[in-house]
């Protein structure tokens, strides 16, 4: 990309240069930027467009420097035109994966356009949005946030429905859209809408591939797919920095309204025309600002802010048709419900899930739909987790404080239920799934400041009551066991529906994740059950659903799922043991469950051994806690298997228990493991007492 080496004096009057040179060249560059080049030269046409715009800027700079050639109005107009050329070139530089050049050009453009920002609102919005993308992809989230908040400020100050831009005396930049070519010839093609208001004018394409080309080379899309709305199905990015996703159809192209047949309310053409092109464009760009802010806050793990702006995005997409695609919108809305479940706002969570369900229904998407069945299944999973959490939240309503402690001790060491998946990073709406979050938008015309949770309502859908919270009190829990059973049945129906799509053959991770959720659903109901036999039956149902996976899965191919499975089964059987022991039942009542718990804890611990069967020197940090807890629980179980009728096995079990306690203490001391002081104390006491007990047992058998 070479600029002209020499700077000639302007040879035409300013108006002739604008009409004959500037506008035709910009239109030509726009057309070049839309060309799809071959894979071996993917940016050939865009490079040519940048070159033409660079030469054009070189020519325009000559007018700016010429003494006495331009009147004050023309000189101001020239400076803004140069800034607009920098904005166009910066946008193309980002498209061609040159973020350093894009940063330089966009920063230069924004500094000039900000001098009279009220005349350049849309151009500045776009520049700040793209600068936010660049700095987020560099993992500089604070700087990305500052640019995006500046774009938000511009919208609220000048373009929010209650605001009217202050008039200025300066003439606008030449209206490229109205240009019809030189007098001697017609030029085909149209420029961007509202170029007269200095909106960015390069059409960045309509495909996801073209849009994603803005992402910095080497970066990957947002790392956690559903996994992510997350930690089942969590995937990790190979790049150290997160990439800010750019939704398809973004850019300075005017947003297209949703089809009339979609059944969703959007602004009519007459309404949009009455507002003017700049208002429509500013609204679209602010939707993009909200979307980018949601991702930046997701990368920064500021879940409240992420959810707020994701909700603003969803609401604006629905009302205004900005990048509205029913499938992606429903997925994102289902995911955002997870945040409200986490916050205990079950009413809003149910509203989001009902909205997602209705959008899918109106779009004719079912579990059997080839492209979209997974989204229907994900919405069902969301419903299942909502009902599951309602039951879990009801535990304190069924027990006194003292009983709660007893139940906690009896519930076993099972892992925290995976009610929500961590999908803090958002995928582009057309290419992936978004993250869960809270996002209550304000009505247009109001500042989108920190809202209350209950504000997220999709009024245009006219949603009927779902009855999802039937029987719940003001805390979101149920007080009657019969109501808990109703929630349980609704949750089971939702999970079973999701399993129709996520079958084991082809969807191993998702299938197992749902079965783990079903296990947790049974566990929560067991907390509310007072009958010992029924409690044990609920736990046995958990094991019955999960045990077939032990033989069905290859531990090498699905090591993560295998470990979670064996640990879960060990905890289930130990919970049965604890329930029986809490009622002082004999060994015959809890022995089989104790032996199964030993079996699965052993399988879990053995999965960490290397190919030679050697115990690991250091367990990965993310799995260390479960590994150590399994050692302790297994040691306790071997002690509980102490059987006076079998002297040889009795001593063998006590020795194994001592070995496990000793191994635990050595590991914790060697690696300075934190947060296990109480367990360390108990294990140290057991390690001191067991040798005496073993010696006494051996002496008694002689």
N, C-alpha and C positions, 0 to 999 in steps of 0.2 A: 504494500500500500504506500505509494509514493505521492507526495504532494508536489505541486509545481515548484521548481527550484527558483524561479524568479518571480518577482512581484511586479506586475505591470500596473500602470495607473488605470483607473476605471475609464472605459471607453464609451460607456453609455450613461445616460441620465439614470438616476436611481429608480424611477418608476419603470423605465424600460428594462432595466436589469431584473427587477422583481418579476415583471410579467413575462419576459422572454427567456430568462436564464434560471432564476431561483426556483420558481414554482415548477416548471417542466422537469428540472433536474431532481427535485425532491420527489415528484411523482414517479419518475423513472427509478429512483432508488427504492421507493416503496414496492414497486413491482418486482424489482430484483430480489428484495428481501423475502418475497413469497415463493420464489422458485425452489423446487426440491431438486437438489443436486445429487449426482451419483455418490455412492458410499465412499469411493476412493477420493472424492473432493467434496465433502459434505457442505463446506461453507464457501464454495467458489463464488456464487452469486452474491452472497452477503458481503464477502470481501470487496467485490466490485462495487457494491452499493456504498460501503464505507469509503472507498477511494473517491467515488463521485461526490459524496457529501463533504469529504475533506477538501477536495479541490474547490468546491462551492464555498466552503467556509473561508478558504484562502482568498478567493475573489471578494467575498463580502468584507473581509478584514481590510482590504484596500480602500473600500468606501469609508469604513469607520475611521481610518487614519488620514484620509485626504482632508486637507484644510479647506474650508469654505465650500465644499461640494454639497453637503447636506444641510438642510435646515434643522433646527433642534428636534422637531418631531421625527424627521427622517433618521437623524442620528440615534435617537432613542430606539426607534423601530429597528434599526440595523443591529444594535447591541442585543436586542431580544431575539432577532433572527439568528445571530451567531450562537446564542445560548440554546435556541431550539435545535440548531444543527448539532451542538454538543450532546444534547439529550438524545437525538436520533442515533448519533454515532455510538453513544454509550450503551444504548439499548441493543444495538447490533453487536457491539463488543461482548456484551453478556451472552447474546445468542451464540456467538462464536467461541465461547468458553475462554474469554480473556478478561477475567474479573478485575485485574489490575488496571487495564486501560479503561474498562467500564467505570470503575470507581473514580478515576481521574476526570473523565469526561462528565459524568453525572454530577460530581461535586462542583465542577466549574459551571455547569449549566445552572445548578440550584442557587449558587451564590449570586449570579446575575439576575435570575428570575425572581429572587426573593426581594430585590430592591423595591419592586412594586408588586408584591405578592398577590394583591387583590385582582390584578389583571392576569395572573398566571397560575391560578389555583390548581387547575387540572394537571398542568405540566409539572408543577411542583409536587402534587400528590404522587404522580407517577414516578418522578425522580426519587422521592424519598422512599417510596415502596421498594424500588429496585435497589437502592442503597441498603435498605434493610435486609433484602435477600442476600446481597453480597457479604455484608458483615456477619450475618447469621451463619452463612456457609463457612466463614472463617472462625466460627465458634466464638465470636465476639458479640454475645447476646445483648449485653448492656448497650453497646453502640448501635446494634440493630434496632433495639427497642427505642432508642432516642430518635432515630430517623422515622420510625413508624408512628411514634407518638406525635411527631411534628406533622406528619401527614394527617393524623386524626385531628390535630388542632386546626389545620387549615379547613378541613371539612366542616367542623362545628362552627368555625368563625364565619365562613363565607357561603357554605353551600347547604348546611342543614336546613330543612324546610322552613324554619322560623327566621332564617337569616337572609338578608338581601345584600349583595355585594355593593360596596360603596363605589359610586361612579368616579372616574378619574378623567382628566382631560386628554390623556395620551391616546394616540390612535393605536388600534390593535395591529398585530402582525398581519400580513397579507392573508386573505382567506383562500387557502389552497383548495378547499372543497368546492368553492364556487368557480374556480378557474376552469375554463373550457378550452384552453390551448391558445397559441398565438393566433392573430387574426387570419393568417394564411392557412392554418391547418388545425384540425381538431385532435385533441389528445384523448384517448380512451382510458377508462379506469377512473375510479373515484378515490379521493383522499379520505382521511378519517373524518368522522363527524366532529363538528365543533372545532376545527383547526383554528378558526378565527378567534377562539378563546384560548389559544396557545396550549391546547391539549396535545399530548404526544401523538405523532402522526404516522409512525411506522406500524403497519399491520403485522403483528407478530405471529400470525398463523392461527389455525384452529385446532391443530392436532396436538395430542399430549406429547408426542415426540418433539415437536417444534418448541413447545413451551418448556419442556424439561431440558432443552438444550441451554437454557439460561443457567442451569445449575453448574456450579464450578466443576471443572474436570477433575475426576477422581473421587468426587463426592457421591454418596449413595443416597437414594431416597430415604425418607424418614425411617429410622431404624426399627421401630417396633411395630410390626404389623400384628394383627390380632394374634395378635397373639395376645403393646400394645403391647383399642379402645384398647403386656401386656404385655401370672407370668407364663401362663401356658402359651405356647406358640411364640414365645419371645424369640426374636432373631436379633442378631447384633450386626452393627455396621462394621465393615472392615476399615473404614476411614476413621481417623481420630476426631474429625469434626463433623457435626451434623449438617445435612443439607436442608435448606428451607425449600419446601415443596411448592411448586407453582401450579395452581389448578389449571386444567385445560380450559381453553377458551378465554384465558386471561389476556391482559394486554390492553392496548388503547383502542382496540376494536369495540364498537358499541355493543353492549350485551343484547342478546336476542331474547325476547319474551318467551315464556313457556308456551308450547302449542295450546291452542284453544281447546283441543280435545283432551288435554291432560286433566281437566277438572279442577285446576288450582287457580286461585285468584291472583292475577298480576295486574299491574297498571296498564290501562288501555293506551293505544297509540295517541288518542286525543289528549289524554292526561299527560303523557310524556311530552308531546309537542307543546302543550301549554306551559310546561316547566322550562322548556328550552333545552338545547343540546348539551350545554355546559352542566346543567343540573343533573341530567341523566348520566353523563359521563362521570361527574363527581360522585354520584351515588354508587356507580359501579366500582370506581376506584376505592371508595371507602369500604365496600364489601371486601375487596382484596386486602386492604389495610387490616381489617379485623381478622381475616384469615391468617395473614402473616403474623400478626401479633399473637394469635393463638398458638402458632407453631413456635415462635420465639419463647413464649412463656412455658411451653411444653419442654423445650430444650433446657430451659433454666429451672425446670421442676417447680414452677410456681403454678400449682394446680388450680387455685381459685381464679387467677387471672386468665389462665389458659381456657378454662371452662367458660368464663364470662364472654370472651371474644369468640369462642367457637359457637356459643349460642347466638351471639349477635349475627355471626355469619349465616347460620342456619335460618334464622328468622328473616333476614334480608333476602336470602336466596328464595325462600318460599314466597314472600310478598312481592318481590321485584323481578323474579325470574333470572337473577344473576347466576350464570353457570348452573342453573337448576337442572339436575338429572335425578329423577325419582329414585333410582337404585342407590346412587351414592348418597343422596340426601337422607334416605331412610337408614342406611348403614351408619352414617355419622350421628343421626339423631338417636339411634339405638345405643350407640356408644356413649353419647353424652349422658344418657340416663344412668350409666354406671356411676358417674360422679355423684349424682343426687342420691343414689342408693348408699354410697359411701358416707355421704353427709347426713344420712338419716332423713332426707326429704323424699319420702316414698311417694307423696302425691305428685310432685313434679316429675319424678322418675317414671311413674305410671303414665303421666301425660305425654312424655317424650316417646315412650314405647307405643302408646296408642296412636300417636301421630305417625310414627314410622310404619305401624301396621296399616293404617288407613292409606298412606301414600302408596304402599306396595299393592294394596287391594285395588285402588283406583287405576294403577298402572297395569293391572292384570298379571302381577308377578306372584308365583306360588312356589312351593317347594319343588315342584316338578319342572319349573322354568329352567331351561339350560343355562341361561345367563342371568342369574339372580336368585336361584334357589338357595345359595349360601347366605345371602342377605336375609331371606325369610327365616332361615335356621338361626342366624345370629340374633334376630329380633326375639325369637322364641327362647333362646338362651338368656337374653336379657330379662324376659318375663320370669323365667324359672329362677334366676338369681334374685330378682325382686322378692318373690314369694319366699324364697329361702331365707333372705335376710330379715324379712318381717318376722318369721318364726324365731330366728336367732335373737332378734331384738326383744322378743317376748319373754326371754328366760328370767329376767329380773322381776317380771310381773308375777311369775309363778312361784318364786322362792323368796324366803326372807334372807337377810344378809348372812345369817349363820348357815342356812341351807345352801346358799350360793357357794360358800367356801367348800362345803362337803361335796357339792356337785363338781366343782373344779378339780378336786382331788380325784374324784371317781371317773372323770372324763378322759383320763389318760393323757399321754404326751403327744397326741396327734398334732400334725402341723396345722397352722392357722388355715382355716378354710379359704380356698381361693374364690371368694365371692366376686372379686373384681380383678380384672387383668390390668396390668400397668401398660397402658398405651399412651404414653405421654407425648409421643411424636405423631404428627398427623401425616397421612399420605395424601397425595393429590386426589381430589374427589373421584376422578375417573379411573384411577389406577390402583387404588388401595382403600384401606379402611382408616377411619379417623380415630382419634383418641377420645376417650371418655372425658367428660368434663362438665362443669357447671357453666351455663351461659345464658343468664337472663338478660335479654335485650331491652333497651328502653324504646318507647315509641319514637318515631321520627319526630324531629323537632326538639328533642331533649338531649342533654348531654348523656353519653353512654358511660356514666360514672359507675362506681361499684354498686350494683343493685342488690336487692334481697333475693333469696333463692326462689321465692314463689312467683317471681315476675316472668319467668319463661313460660309463655302461653302462646300457642299457635292459633290465634283467634280465627284466622281465615278458614281453618279446616272445620270449624263448628263441630268439634269432637263431642260425641255423646259420653255419658258416664260409663266407665269401664267396669265398675264394681270390683276392681282389683283390691281395694282397701276395705272391702266389706268385713265388718267385725273388728276393725282396728280402732284403737282409741287415739287420743290426741298425741301420744308418744310414738305412734306408728307400730305399736305392738298389739297383740291379741291377749285377752285375759281369760278367755274360755278355751278349754282344750278342743271343744268341737270346732271353734273358729280356726284354731291352729291346724286341725285336720283338713279343713277346707282349703287353707293356704297351701298345705302340703300337697293336696290332690291337684290344685292348679299348677303348682310348680312341677309336679311329676308329669302332668299332661304336656306342659311346655317342653320339658327336657326330652320326653319321648318323641315329640314332634321333631325336635332338632336332630335326634338320632336317626330319623328317617332319611335325612340328607347326609349327615356325617356318619357314615357307616365305617366299620373297622377297615374294610377293604378299600383302600384309597384315601382314607382320612384318619390315620392312626392317632395322631396327636389330638385332633379335635374330638374324635370319638372318646378317647380316654379322658380328656378334660371334662366332657359332659358326664361321664360315669363318676368321676371324682366329685363333681357337683351334686350328683344324685346321692352319693355317699354322705356328703355334708348335709344335704337336706334331711336324710334319715337321722343323722346324728343330732341335728337341732331339734327334731321332733322328740327324739329320745330324752333330751334334756327336760322336756315338759311332761314326760310320762312318769307316773308314780308307781306303776305296777312293775315289779322286778322282772317278771317273765316277759312282758311286752317290751321292756327296754332291751332285754337280751335278744328278743326276736328282731327288733329293728336293727341292731348291730349285725346280727347274722345275715339279714337281707343285704346289708352293705357288702359283707364279705362274699356272699353268693354272686353278686353282680361283678365283682372285681376279680375273683379267683380265676375264672376262665382266661383272663388276659395273661396270667403267668405263663401258661403253656403256649399261648397264641403269639406272644411277642418274642422277638430275638433280642436278648439283652445287649448284644453288641451293636445292633442297628439302632436300638431305641434305649440307649443307656439312661438318659434322663427320665423318661417315662417309666422305665423298669425300676429305677430306684424309688421314684415316688410311689409306684404301685406296691412294692414290697414293704416300704415304710408304712404306707396307709393300712395295709392288711395286718401288719404287726400291731399297729396302734388299735385297730378295731378289736382284735382278739384280746389285747391287754385290757381294753375297756370292759369287755365281758368278764374277765378275771376280776377286775376291780369292783364291778357291780356285785358279783357273787361274794367276794370277800367282805364287802360292806354289809352284807346280810349274814355273815358268819356261816357260809355254806361250806360243806366238806370238800375235800380235794376232788372227789368224783364229779362235783358240779362244775368246777372250773379247770380241772386238769386238761381236758382236750383243747380248750381255748388257750391255756398257758403254753402247751406244746406247740400249737400253731403260731403263737406269738414268737416263741423262740425260733421256730423255723424261718419266719419271715424277717425277723431282726437279723438273723444270721445271713440270710440271702442278701439283705441290704448291705451289711458290713462287708461281706465277701465281694460285693460288686466293686469295691474300691481297691481290691488287691490287684497287683500287676500280673503279667502273663505267667510269672513263676510262682504266683501265690503269695507274694510278699506283701505284708501290711505297709501302707504308705507312710513315708516319713512325715509328710505334711499333707493334710486334706485341703482341697481348694476352699478358699475362704467362704464362698457362698454356700458350701455344703458342710462346713465344719460343725456347726451347731447341731444339725440333725445327726451327724456321725457320732458325736460325743453323747448326745442324748440316747441314741440307740445302744451305745455301750453300757450306759448306766441302767437303762431299762432292762436290758438283757441280763445284766448282773443281778438285778432285783428279781427277775423272773426265775433264774436258776436257784436263787435262794428260796423262792416260794415253792419250787418243785421239790423241796426237801420232803422226803417220804420215809417215814419210820419203818414201813414194811419192806423196804428195799435198801439194805445197808450199803451195798456196793454203789448203787446209783446215788444214794444220799451223799456220800463222801465225794463222789465224782462231781456232782452238781455244786457242792460247796467250794471245791477247788476251782472249778470254772468261774464261779462267781468272784472269787478272790482275784483270779487272773484278770478279769475284766475291770474290776475296781482299780487294780494296780496299773493297768494299761491306761486307763482314763486319767489317773493322777499324774503319771509320768508325762503324758501328752500335754496336759494343761500346764504343768510346770515348765516343760521344755519350751513351749511356744507362747507362754505368758498369755493364755486365753483369758479374756475379760468377761465379766457378767455371769460367772458361774460359782460365785463364792459359796452360796448355800449348798449347792450340790457337791462342791469340793469338800465341804465340811462333813456332810453325810457320808460321802465315799471314803474319806479318811478314817472316820469312826468305824465303818464297816471293814475296811482293810486292816484295822488294828484288832478288831474282835474276831474275825473269821479264822485266823490261824489257831487261836485258842480253841474255838469250837471244832475245827477240823481235827485237832489233836485229841480232843475229848472223844469225838466220834470214833476215831481210829483205836483209841484205848479201850473203848467199850466193846469193840468187835473182836478183841483178842481172846 
